[in-house]
Amino acid sequence: MDTGKARVTGAYLKTPKAAAFAGIVFSVLLFAVFVLMRRSVPSDPLERGAWLIDDTTYVALAMNLVPFAGIAFLWFVGVLRDRLGAREDQFFATVFLGSAFLLLAMLFAAAAVVGAIIIAFHASPEEVVHSPTFHFARGLAYGMVNIYLVKAAGVFMVTTSPIAIYTRLTPRWLAIAGYAIAAFFLIGSSYFGWSLLVFPFWVLLVSFSILRDGNATEPQGQPSTIEDSRGH
């Protein structure tokens, strides 16, 4: 028996589950981050920082969850790209990876800005709230999340949907829904404050679909390679 081929085949069979679990972790963590932030920080970028006077425990918790969500998302993207293998199209691969990196960059940068605001406020409460720097940082974080991160998420969904159709990782209707949600993100997301919550929910559906199909197609009690089956 060729043990090298057996290892490759075994790793390939585990790929859908790895993507599914990473996607589920990312979806849950990002959903928690958005909900915690929405509950604590007003959506209006012109507000005067009253949320800083209240308890910022939820905000701090959200900021601590962001790195773990980012790691899970990188794992999710890496496994999906590995799933394509030699069939990967260079154009879609470039846009796919680029939009994923931009999304993470915006998410991490916004979290760092919000964390810096909290630290600066605790160091000098009165000066921070009334300073132009606070309003600049507040507007910067708002723009990163509600404009640039949303657009990057839309582009990511546009490129993920054809990949899902091509590799049959998800049902066709879910991939088409990705196109519709992406169009909404790119055009009309600014009209709905909670629109970004749709993105982790979509990734969650994709992950459950991958996990379900992976469990259904994984052979039970079968030889690891074609050569093994011929030998029997």
RATA-V476815 format. One record per run of one state. SS is the DSSP state (2 for helix, 1 for strand, 0 for the rest). FROM is the first residue (numbers start at 1). TO is the last residue. If there is no record, write none. Layout:
ss->SS from->FROM to->TO
ss->SS from->FROM to->TO
//
This chain:
ss->0 from->1 to->2
ss->2 from->3 to->40
ss->0 from->41 to->49
ss->2 from->50 to->53
ss->0 from->54 to->56
ss->2 from->57 to->87
ss->0 from->88 to->89
ss->2 from->90 to->123
ss->0 from->124 to->124
ss->2 from->125 to->129
ss->0 from->130 to->131
ss->2 from->132 to->167
ss->0 from->168 to->171
ss->2 from->172 to->187
ss->0 from->188 to->188
ss->2 from->189 to->191
ss->0 from->192 to->196
ss->2 from->197 to->217
ss->0 from->218 to->225
ss->2 from->226 to->231
ss->0 from->232 to->232
//
